[in-house]
Amino acid sequence: MKRDQALTIEAATPADVPAIATLLREAGLPHEDFSPHVANFLVARDAPGAVVGAVGAERGGDEALLRSLVVVPDRRGAGLGGRLVDELERRAASWGVRRWWLLTTTAEKFFAARGFRVAARSAAPEVMRATGQFSGGCSRSAVCMMRECAGGAT
């Protein structure tokens, strides 16, 4: 869409924490525990510089938890979520991620289309199960999904 041509995707900074927290809270997503991981977050900004989307990761060795994908309601359905995930995975290639994990209550189809498959929470390695998302940040009804990365990286 033409309006998305003015968007930029860039690394989040500590100054973006309030905007990301607001987006997450308004979307009904966990927002209390992401700020220590803001160095592994990306934000999408519109032409005036407002944060209109975000995505992040928690890293644990060669495992990563994809978390907090959020796009403002009037930008949904135009591919911004996919662009954010693609850029996060591109940047994460240097981390040596072998496997991605996530928990979702609303985006199972979106992530399945991106190669993620449903997995038992108990199949996640301890480093992922110890994250705030696995240990209580996401409801027990959230679907656990994972995807192996080709060649040990995205």
C-alpha positions in Angstrom: 0.0 0.0 0.0 1.2 3.5 -0.7 1.0 4.6 2.9 3.4 1.9 4.0 6.1 3.2 1.7 6.8 5.9 4.3 7.4 3.3 7.0 10.9 2.5 8.3 11.9 -0.5 10.4 14.7 0.0 12.8 16.2 -1.2 16.0 14.2 -0.2 19.1 15.9 2.0 21.7 15.1 2.4 25.4 13.2 5.6 24.4 10.7 3.3 22.5 9.7 1.3 25.6 6.7 3.4 26.5 5.3 3.3 22.9 5.9 -0.4 22.6 4.3 -1.0 26.0 1.2 1.0 25.0 0.9 -0.9 21.7 1.1 -4.3 23.5 -1.3 -3.3 26.3 -3.8 -2.0 23.7 -3.6 -5.2 21.8 -4.1 -7.3 24.9 -0.6 -8.7 24.8 1.8 -9.2 27.7 3.7 -5.9 28.2 5.2 -6.1 31.6 8.4 -8.0 30.9 9.7 -7.0 27.5 11.8 -4.0 28.4 15.0 -5.9 29.5 15.0 -7.3 25.9 14.5 -4.1 24.0 17.9 -4.4 22.4 16.4 -7.4 20.5 13.4 -5.5 19.4 12.5 -3.7 16.1 10.0 -0.9 15.6 8.2 0.3 12.6 7.8 4.0 12.4 5.5 6.1 10.2 6.6 9.3 8.4 6.1 11.5 11.5 8.2 9.0 13.5 5.4 7.4 15.6 5.8 3.7 16.5 3.1 1.8 14.5 4.5 -1.8 15.0 7.0 -3.8 17.0 8.5 -7.3 17.3 11.1 -8.7 19.5 13.1 -11.7 20.6 14.4 -13.3 23.7 17.6 -15.2 23.1 18.9 -18.3 24.8 22.0 -19.7 23.1 20.9 -21.0 19.7 17.2 -20.8 20.7 15.1 -17.7 20.3 11.6 -16.7 21.5 9.8 -14.6 18.9 7.6 -12.3 21.0 5.5 -9.2 21.1 4.6 -8.9 17.4 2.1 -6.0 17.3 0.8 -3.6 14.6 -1.6 -0.7 15.2 -5.1 -1.6 14.1 -5.2 0.7 11.0 -2.0 -0.8 9.6 -3.0 -4.5 10.0 -3.6 -6.6 6.9 -1.1 -4.7 4.8 2.0 -6.9 5.4 3.7 -4.9 8.1 3.7 -7.8 10.6 5.4 -10.0 8.0 7.9 -7.3 7.2 8.7 -7.0 10.9 9.2 -10.7 11.4 11.3 -11.0 8.2 13.6 -8.2 9.4 13.9 -9.6 12.9 14.9 -13.0 11.4 17.4 -11.3 9.0 19.1 -9.5 11.9 19.0 -12.5 14.1 21.0 -14.6 11.6 24.1 -13.3 13.2 23.0 -14.7 16.6 23.3 -18.3 15.4 19.7 -19.1 16.1 18.9 -22.7 15.3 15.3 -22.7 16.4 12.5 -20.2 16.9 9.7 -20.6 19.5 6.6 -18.5 20.1 3.3 -18.6 22.0 0.1 -17.2 20.5 -3.6 -17.0 21.2 -4.5 -15.2 18.0 -1.9 -15.6 15.2 -1.5 -19.3 14.7 -2.5 -19.1 11.0 -0.1 -16.2 10.4 2.8 -18.1 11.9 1.9 -21.4 10.3 2.0 -19.7 6.9 5.6 -18.6 7.8 6.7 -22.2 8.5 6.0 -22.5 12.2 4.3 -25.7 13.4 2.5 -26.4 16.6 4.6 -28.0 19.3 4.0 -29.1 22.9 5.2 -26.5 25.5 7.1 -29.4 27.1 9.1 -29.8 23.9 10.6 -26.3 24.3 14.1 -26.3 25.8 14.5 -25.2 29.4 16.0 -21.9 28.3 12.7 -21.0 26.6 10.5 -22.5 29.3 12.2 -20.2 31.8 11.2 -17.0 29.9 8.5 -14.9 31.3 6.3 -15.7 28.4 6.4 -19.5 29.0 6.3 -19.3 32.8 3.2 -17.2 33.1 3.2 -14.2 30.7 1.1 -16.0 28.2 -2.0 -17.9 29.1 -1.9 -21.7 29.3 -4.3 -21.7 26.4 -1.7 -20.1 24.1 -0.5 -22.3 21.2 3.2 -23.1 21.3 4.8 -23.1 17.9 8.4 -23.6 16.7 10.4 -23.6 13.5 13.8 -25.0 12.8 16.2 -22.7 10.9 17.9 -23.9 7.8 21.6 -24.3 8.4 21.5 -23.2 12.0 20.5 -19.7 11.3 17.6 -17.8 9.7 
